[in-house]
Amino acid sequence: KMKNETKNDARKQTLSRNLHSLMTLKRVNQSELSRETGVPQPTISRMLSCASTPRITSLQDIAEYFGVGLDYITGKNNLFDNYVRDISSKGNLLDTEV
């Protein structure tokens, strides 16, 4: 495989893994996720099976539904999103004392 193909495969696998984890945590199936986000169920299925890379708008809708950033769902920056989620669960970010 060419270098870009390998990189794309790794991205698809990361997206699939993160999406599956989010769906498990929120206890939603593909049909429910489709209904809640407007992303077609076949698109969600292809994302989970690493068959295709979705449009950015689909990723945005899914990330918004789960309350995570695009960086989290695509695997670009898991640590930062976890930190923000931990802080924000304690209240408004602006009210947090440093």
Disulfide bonds with the S-S distance in Angstrom:
none
